[in-house]
Each structure stands twice: as C-alpha cells, then as structure tokens.
Amino acid sequence: MKVFSRLLPVLVLISTIILLSGCSPKTVPPYTAIGNMPEGTALDPGFREGRITEDFGPMGEGFGPVQEGLDATGQHMGDLAFAADQQSDAYKRQHGRSSVEMLPIYFDFDQSAIRRDQLPAMEHNAAYLRDNPAAHVRIEGNTDERGTNEYNLALGERRAMIARTYFLQYGIEEHRIRTVSYGEERPLFTGQTEEDYAFNRRADFVLE
C-alpha cells in the first residue's frame, strides 16, 4: 500500500507527459493589416473582405453566406449589375421607365384607349397599389415623335388620364394618383423604326 502511494505521483506525471506530447501546437496566423482603418473603427462582424457573410433565416433560424461582392467604391456588385441591366434594350422594352414593381402599357398609333392585351399589366399595377395602401403613383404619358409637339403633349395627357380612370374604377384613391404628359419629349428609343415608335407610345407608372 505504501509502495502504491509513492508510485501514484510518478504515474500521474508520466501520463500527463504522454498526453501533452500527443497534442500538436496551435499555429497562429501572422497579422495582416486591412487597409488604413481609423483607430476606434470596429469591423462589423457581418462583413469579411467586402462580402456579407451572415444571412438570418426566418425567426433567426440558420446562418448562411450571402456573399454579395462589393466593388472598390463599396457598392454592391448586384446593384451595379441591376443598374447596367436597366440600360439594356431588353429591360427598357419590358419596364419602360416604370418602377420595378410596376409595368408600362403601350398604345396604338394616335390612340389613347387601353388595348385589350395591355389589361393584364394594368391589373398587375392596380393590384400592387391595392396591396400597398401607402404607395403613390405618377402616371407618365408618352408618344412617338410623329405629329406636332402640342398635339403629342395632349395625346400623352389623354393616355395618362385613361390609366388614371382605370385605377379609380379599380378602387385606388384619387389622392394617390398623379399624372404628367411628356409627349414626344422623352423617347425611350431614339430610332425611327416602327418598333422604336411602338415602344415610345407608352404610359409609365412611377412609384413616389
């Protein structure tokens, strides 16, 4: 019993040495400076090297990388791509100068009546306004370049007003709707083909 008591500390020491020898030392990466950040400026833990790395799911469940790249100015690359896309002809044909939530409508030459094939776009716009009661809209009437400036301003106004009437009949409050006519002054396409003219005969819907 006395021999065991004397050997116990030795056994504990040997066991500790064996355990420690099996652990590899931690490697500490060298410090890397991140630009010339002012003292006292804390890095947001949600950002690492210009990328968003936290994505909170519903009710705080789960985290996943969003990884939206930023350019040298700190703008989101997705925002820049969207801005560039807005300048493409395909985007202009689909959205005109309307807000992204809204759709433009197109008119026949020298006409202000809403065409039957444009009714789904009007229903979409009216439904958005109904579902977002705080939203206000500016309806912009446009024409192609044929005809006098004065005539086209009047025609653009008629086009905006008939869209306004549609919204009122749908139940959208009058104070939420504003109209303006640009006539031929703001062509979306500057060519003189029938296709260019067709896309310039338009009413845009801009949320305010």
Disulfide bonds with the S-S distance in Angstrom:
none
